[in-house]
Amino acid sequence: MFLNFFYSLKRFKVPVSPTEWLVLMEALDRGFALSSLNVFYYLARALLVKSESYYDQYDQAFSAVFGDIQTDEKITEEVLDWLNNPLNRLDLDPEQLAALQRLSLEELRDLFNQRLREQTERHDGGNRWIGTGGTSPFGQGGAHPDGLRIGQAGGGQMAAQVAAERRFRNYRTDVTLDVRQIKVALKRLRNFRRIGPEDELDLEETIDRTCRNAGDIELIFGRSRKNTVKVCLMMDSGGSMSPFAHLVNRLFSAAHQMSHFKDLKYFYFHNCVYQDLFDDIYTSKSTPTGKILANLDADYKLILIGDAHMASSELFSVGGAIDYWYHNEIPGIYWLKRLSDHFHHAVWINPIPKRAWFHPTIKAVSGVFPMHEMTVDGLEEAVRTLMVRR
């Protein structure tokens, strides 16, 4: 009976594999949906939808198969006002709920249209009119097992259909990141290579060679596949970056939790990189930038995070560093070019929206490093850039 739902998902371009669909069928067979359309909605979404960006298509596909309430009568603002702040909410036990009249979807629709035509005032409690509380199948905050909820979200999760409420939501990929999204994007940096001694059993090659030997077992060993990606993270801290601190914290947290990198180095700077990078910017513990360049090989993937927005003197002038006690004898733009020349893979991630990249220092920095926005799309583009050697 759910095959139409599978084809509906395909029609709305939700990428669902046969394996995922079979898992959903097994979950239904085991009773995980609890014979509830609401539970089935979330169960199917959890098993079939790989990304929040497909939630809108999923909701449309679900609605196309299982149907929205379509009423012939208009739900007026007056009716919706009556349903605000539900009163007389009842908490019925299972036996009391079972004793209430069960209605089919068609019966609900017909009765609902009839009530809309007849009702002239607000009702709270009761078992007939559109109202709040009580056991009427129409309204808000009631306790009918086959109820039709109208207006804001209810608490019983028993509604057969939802009227005057759009379930769909357009999930965008140009929104700011959360930790999980960052992790998903950073995983694409993985580069597995077979390294080390030949101590891992190659099962496929063993089976193939054994078959070729007419059943005489021949064990084939190979080198282990290990991720060889090394990442160096440099983050602007303080000043104009303060409004974006929570975003940078998310990215840093995601990168730090990643177990897929062979190595992760991270440093801090303020506005621009000069002759020192900070291991701890609050205690001013630092490491000479030249030493970092000497110790890190060129295959590290360099990710710089900052708004690149500063006084022109901070980027182009000797002694331009904003810290009065910190004197840079070489302009910051020179150090950025040294970083760019040293690392084969480097990007700059900017939390400022691209439409605001008109400041001279932002333009100058984007001329040294490929610059991407700190959004889901922006990070995915940055990862693709890092996968190609410059």
C-alpha positions as CSV (number, residue, x, y, z in Angstrom):
1,M,0.0,0.0,0.0
2,F,3.0,2.3,0.4
3,L,4.4,1.8,-3.1
4,N,2.8,5.0,-4.3
5,F,4.6,6.9,-1.6
6,F,8.0,5.5,-2.9
7,Y,7.2,6.7,-6.4
8,S,6.0,10.0,-5.0
9,L,9.3,10.5,-3.3
10,K,11.1,9.8,-6.6
11,R,8.7,12.2,-8.4
12,F,9.6,15.0,-6.0
13,K,13.3,14.2,-6.4
14,V,13.9,12.9,-2.9
15,P,16.9,10.4,-3.3
16,V,15.6,7.2,-1.8
17,S,17.5,3.9,-2.4
18,P,15.7,0.5,-2.5
19,T,17.8,-0.5,0.6
20,E,16.5,2.4,2.6
21,W,12.9,1.6,1.5
22,L,13.3,-2.0,2.6
23,V,14.5,-0.8,6.0
24,L,11.4,1.3,6.3
25,M,9.2,-1.8,5.3
26,E,11.0,-3.8,8.0
27,A,10.4,-1.1,10.6
28,L,6.7,-1.1,9.7
29,D,6.6,-4.9,9.9
30,R,8.0,-4.7,13.4
31,G,5.3,-2.2,14.4
32,F,7.6,0.9,14.9
33,A,5.0,3.2,13.3
34,L,2.5,2.3,16.2
35,S,-0.4,2.4,13.7
36,S,-0.1,6.2,13.7
37,L,0.2,8.5,10.7
38,N,2.1,11.0,12.8
39,V,4.7,8.4,13.9
40,F,4.9,7.0,10.4
41,Y,5.7,10.5,9.0
42,Y,8.7,11.0,11.3
43,L,9.8,7.4,11.0
44,A,9.9,7.5,7.2
45,R,11.6,10.9,7.2
46,A,14.3,9.6,9.6
47,L,15.0,6.6,7.5
48,L,14.6,8.0,4.0
49,V,15.7,11.6,4.0
50,K,19.5,12.1,4.1
51,S,19.6,15.9,4.5
52,E,17.4,18.7,5.8
53,S,17.5,20.3,2.4
54,Y,15.1,17.6,1.2
55,Y,12.5,18.1,3.9
56,D,10.4,20.3,1.7
57,Q,10.3,17.8,-1.1
58,Y,9.6,15.0,1.4
59,D,6.6,16.9,2.9
60,Q,5.2,17.5,-0.6
61,A,5.6,13.9,-1.5
62,F,3.9,12.8,1.8
63,S,1.1,15.2,1.2
64,A,0.5,14.1,-2.3
65,V,0.0,10.5,-1.2
66,F,-1.7,10.8,2.2
67,G,-3.6,14.0,1.4
68,D,-4.2,17.4,3.1
69,I,-7.6,18.5,4.4
70,Q,-9.4,20.3,1.6
71,T,-12.4,22.1,2.9
72,D,-15.2,23.6,0.9
73,E,-15.9,26.2,3.5
74,K,-13.5,29.0,4.4
75,I,-11.9,28.9,7.8
76,T,-12.4,32.5,8.9
77,E,-10.1,34.6,11.1
78,E,-13.0,34.8,13.6
79,V,-13.0,31.0,13.9
80,L,-9.2,30.9,14.3
81,D,-9.5,33.6,17.0
82,W,-12.0,31.4,18.9
83,L,-9.4,28.6,19.0
84,N,-6.6,30.7,20.6
85,N,-5.8,29.8,24.2
86,P,-7.7,26.5,24.5
87,L,-9.8,26.1,27.7
88,N,-11.3,23.1,29.5
89,R,-8.7,20.7,28.1
90,L,-9.5,17.1,29.1
91,D,-7.1,14.2,29.8
92,L,-9.1,11.1,29.0
93,D,-7.9,7.6,29.8
94,P,-7.7,4.9,27.0
95,E,-11.2,3.5,27.8
96,Q,-12.8,6.9,27.6
97,L,-11.1,7.6,24.3
98,A,-12.3,4.2,22.9
99,A,-15.9,5.0,23.9
100,L,-15.9,8.1,21.6
101,Q,-17.4,7.8,18.2
102,R,-14.8,6.9,15.5
103,L,-15.1,8.8,12.2
104,S,-13.7,8.2,8.8
105,L,-11.9,10.9,6.9
106,E,-14.8,11.5,4.6
107,E,-17.2,11.8,7.6
108,L,-14.8,14.3,9.3
109,R,-14.7,16.4,6.2
110,D,-18.4,16.5,5.7
111,L,-19.1,17.3,9.4
112,F,-16.4,19.9,9.4
113,N,-17.9,21.8,6.5
114,Q,-21.4,21.5,8.1
115,R,-20.1,23.0,11.4
116,L,-18.4,25.9,9.6
117,R,-21.7,26.8,7.9
118,E,-23.8,26.5,11.1
119,Q,-21.5,27.8,13.9
120,T,-21.9,31.5,15.0
121,E,-20.0,31.8,18.2
122,R,-17.1,30.4,20.2
123,H,-17.3,27.1,22.1
124,D,-15.1,25.8,24.8
125,G,-15.6,22.2,25.9
126,G,-18.5,20.1,24.5
127,N,-18.6,17.4,21.9
128,R,-20.1,19.0,18.8
129,W,-18.9,22.5,17.7
130,I,-15.6,23.7,16.5
131,G,-14.0,24.8,19.8
132,T,-11.3,24.2,22.4
133,G,-11.0,21.4,24.9
134,G,-13.8,18.8,25.3
135,T,-14.3,15.9,23.0
136,S,-15.4,17.6,19.8
137,P,-13.5,16.2,16.8
138,F,-12.9,19.8,15.5
139,G,-10.8,22.5,17.0
140,Q,-7.9,22.9,19.3
141,G,-6.7,21.2,22.5
142,G,-9.4,18.5,22.4
143,A,-9.2,14.8,23.2
144,H,-11.0,13.1,20.3
145,P,-9.1,10.1,18.8
146,D,-9.9,11.1,15.2
147,G,-9.9,14.8,15.6
148,L,-9.3,17.5,13.1
149,R,-6.9,20.1,14.6
150,I,-7.3,23.7,13.4
151,G,-4.8,26.4,13.9
152,Q,-1.7,26.2,16.0
153,A,0.0,22.9,17.0
154,G,-1.9,20.8,19.4
155,G,-0.7,18.6,22.3
156,G,-2.3,15.2,21.7
157,Q,-0.7,14.4,18.3
158,M,-4.0,12.5,17.4
159,A,-5.1,14.6,14.5
160,A,-5.9,12.7,11.3
161,Q,-5.3,15.8,9.3
162,V,-4.1,19.3,9.9
163,A,-6.1,22.3,8.6
164,A,-4.9,25.9,8.4
165,E,-1.3,24.7,9.0
166,R,1.3,24.2,6.4
167,R,3.7,21.4,7.3
168,F,6.1,22.2,4.6
169,R,9.2,24.2,5.2
170,N,11.9,25.2,2.7
171,Y,15.2,24.1,4.1
172,R,18.0,26.1,2.5
173,T,21.6,25.2,2.0
174,D,22.8,28.8,2.1
175,V,22.0,29.2,5.8
176,T,24.7,29.3,8.5
177,L,26.2,26.1,9.7
178,D,25.7,23.8,12.6
179,V,28.3,21.4,13.9
180,R,26.7,18.3,12.2
181,Q,26.6,20.0,8.8
182,I,30.2,21.1,9.2
183,K,31.2,17.5,10.0
184,V,29.4,16.2,7.0
185,A,31.2,18.7,4.7
186,L,34.6,18.1,6.3
187,K,34.3,14.3,5.8
188,R,34.6,14.9,2.1
189,L,38.2,15.9,2.6
190,R,39.1,12.3,3.4
191,N,41.7,10.8,1.1
192,F,42.3,7.1,1.8
193,R,45.5,5.5,0.7
194,R,47.0,2.1,1.3
195,I,50.0,2.5,3.5
196,G,52.1,0.5,6.0
197,P,52.9,-3.2,6.1
198,E,50.7,-5.8,4.2
199,D,48.9,-7.1,7.2
200,E,45.2,-6.6,6.3
201,L,43.3,-9.5,4.7
202,D,42.0,-8.6,1.3
203,L,38.8,-10.6,1.4
204,E,37.7,-9.9,-2.2
205,E,41.1,-10.8,-3.7
206,T,41.3,-13.9,-1.4
207,I,37.9,-15.2,-2.7
208,D,38.9,-14.5,-6.3
209,R,42.2,-16.2,-6.0
210,T,40.7,-19.2,-4.1
211,C,38.1,-19.6,-6.9
212,R,40.8,-19.5,-9.5
213,N,42.6,-22.2,-7.5
214,A,39.6,-24.5,-7.7
215,G,38.8,-24.1,-4.0
216,D,42.4,-24.3,-2.7
217,I,42.4,-21.4,-0.2
218,E,45.0,-18.7,-0.8
219,L,45.1,-15.8,1.6
220,I,45.9,-12.4,0.1
221,F,47.1,-9.6,2.3
222,G,47.4,-5.9,1.5
223,R,48.2,-2.6,3.1
224,S,45.5,-0.9,5.3
225,R,43.5,2.0,3.9
226,K,44.2,5.0,6.0
227,N,43.1,8.6,5.7
228,T,46.1,10.7,4.9
229,V,44.5,14.2,5.1
230,K,46.2,16.8,7.3
231,V,44.5,20.0,8.1
232,C,45.8,23.4,9.4
233,L,43.2,25.7,10.8
234,M,43.9,29.4,11.3
235,M,41.2,31.5,12.9
236,D,40.7,35.3,13.3
237,S,39.7,36.1,16.9
238,G,38.3,39.2,18.6
239,G,37.4,42.7,17.3
240,S,35.1,42.6,14.2
241,M,35.0,38.8,14.5
242,S,33.2,38.9,17.8
243,P,29.7,38.8,16.3
244,F,30.7,35.6,14.5
245,A,32.4,33.9,17.4
246,H,29.6,31.3,17.8
247,L,30.0,30.3,14.1
248,V,33.7,29.9,14.3
249,N,33.3,27.9,17.6
250,R,31.0,25.5,15.7
251,L,33.5,25.0,12.9
252,F,36.4,24.6,15.3
253,S,34.4,22.2,17.4
254,A,33.4,20.1,14.4
255,A,36.9,20.0,13.1
256,H,38.3,19.1,16.5
257,Q,35.9,16.2,16.9
258,M,36.7,14.8,13.5
259,S,38.5,11.5,13.8
260,H,39.1,11.3,10.0
261,F,42.1,13.5,9.9
262,K,45.6,12.2,10.1
263,D,46.6,15.5,11.8
264,L,44.9,18.7,12.8
265,K,46.9,21.9,13.7
266,Y,45.1,25.1,14.7
267,F,46.3,28.6,15.4
268,Y,44.8,32.1,16.0
269,F,45.5,35.6,14.7
270,H,43.9,39.0,15.0
271,N,42.7,40.6,11.7
272,C,45.8,39.4,9.8
273,V,48.6,36.9,10.0
274,Y,52.0,38.5,10.8
275,Q,55.3,37.0,12.0
276,D,53.6,35.1,14.8
277,L,50.5,32.8,15.1
278,F,49.0,32.2,18.5
279,D,48.5,28.8,20.1
280,D,46.4,30.6,22.7
281,I,45.5,34.1,21.8
282,Y,44.3,35.0,25.4
283,T,47.6,34.2,27.0
284,S,49.5,35.4,24.0
285,K,51.3,32.1,23.7
286,S,52.6,32.2,20.1
287,T,54.8,30.4,17.6
288,P,56.7,32.1,14.8
289,T,54.9,31.9,11.5
290,G,58.2,31.0,9.8
291,K,58.7,28.1,12.1
292,I,55.2,26.8,11.3
293,L,55.9,27.0,7.6
294,A,59.1,25.1,8.1
295,N,57.5,22.4,10.2
296,L,54.3,21.8,8.2
297,D,54.7,20.2,4.8
298,A,52.9,21.6,1.8
299,D,50.3,18.9,1.7
300,Y,48.4,20.3,4.7
301,K,45.1,21.7,3.7
302,L,45.0,25.2,5.0
303,I,41.7,26.8,6.1
304,L,41.7,30.4,7.2
305,I,38.6,31.8,8.9
306,G,38.1,35.5,9.2
307,D,36.1,38.5,7.9
308,A,39.2,40.0,6.2
309,H,37.8,43.4,7.2
310,M,40.5,45.6,8.6
311,A,42.2,49.0,8.2
312,S,44.2,49.0,4.9
313,S,47.3,49.8,7.0
314,E,46.9,46.5,8.9
315,L,47.2,44.6,5.7
316,F,49.6,46.7,3.6
317,S,51.9,48.6,6.0
318,V,54.9,47.9,8.1
319,G,53.9,48.4,11.8
320,G,50.2,48.2,10.8
321,A,49.2,45.7,13.4
322,I,46.4,47.0,15.5
323,D,48.0,45.9,18.7
324,Y,50.1,48.9,19.9
325,W,52.7,46.6,21.5
326,Y,53.1,44.3,18.6
327,H,55.3,45.6,15.7
328,N,55.2,43.8,12.4
329,E,58.3,44.6,10.3
330,I,56.7,42.9,7.3
331,P,53.2,43.8,6.0
332,G,50.5,41.2,6.6
333,I,49.8,40.8,2.9
334,Y,53.3,39.4,2.5
335,W,52.7,36.7,5.1
336,L,49.4,35.7,3.5
337,K,51.2,35.3,0.2
338,R,53.8,33.2,1.9
339,L,51.1,30.9,3.3
340,S,49.5,30.7,-0.1
341,D,52.8,29.9,-1.9
342,H,53.7,27.2,0.7
343,F,50.4,25.2,0.9
344,H,49.2,23.4,-2.2
345,H,45.6,23.5,-0.9
346,A,44.3,26.6,0.9
347,V,40.9,28.5,1.2
348,W,39.6,31.5,3.2
349,I,36.2,31.1,4.8
350,N,34.4,34.4,5.4
351,P,31.4,34.7,7.8
352,I,30.4,38.0,6.1
353,P,27.8,37.4,3.3
354,K,29.3,37.6,-0.2
355,R,27.2,40.5,-1.1
356,A,29.1,42.6,1.4
357,W,32.6,41.8,0.1
358,F,33.3,45.2,-1.2
359,H,35.9,46.5,1.4
360,P,39.4,46.9,-0.1
361,T,41.1,44.5,2.3
362,I,38.4,41.8,1.6
363,K,39.1,42.2,-2.1
364,A,42.8,42.0,-1.5
365,V,42.6,38.8,0.6
366,S,40.3,37.2,-1.9
367,G,42.9,37.8,-4.5
368,V,45.4,35.7,-2.5
369,F,43.1,32.9,-1.3
370,P,39.9,31.4,-2.9
371,M,37.2,32.9,-0.6
372,H,34.0,31.2,0.4
373,E,31.0,32.1,2.6
374,M,30.5,30.4,5.9
375,T,27.3,28.7,4.9
376,V,26.5,25.1,4.0
377,D,27.0,25.8,0.2
378,G,30.0,27.9,1.0
379,L,31.7,25.2,3.0
380,E,31.0,22.5,0.4
381,E,32.5,24.8,-2.3
382,A,35.5,25.3,0.0
383,V,35.9,21.5,0.4
384,R,35.8,21.0,-3.4
385,T,38.5,23.7,-3.7
386,L,40.7,22.0,-1.2
387,M,40.5,18.7,-3.1
388,V,42.3,20.3,-6.1
389,R,46.0,21.1,-5.9
390,R,46.6,24.7,-6.9
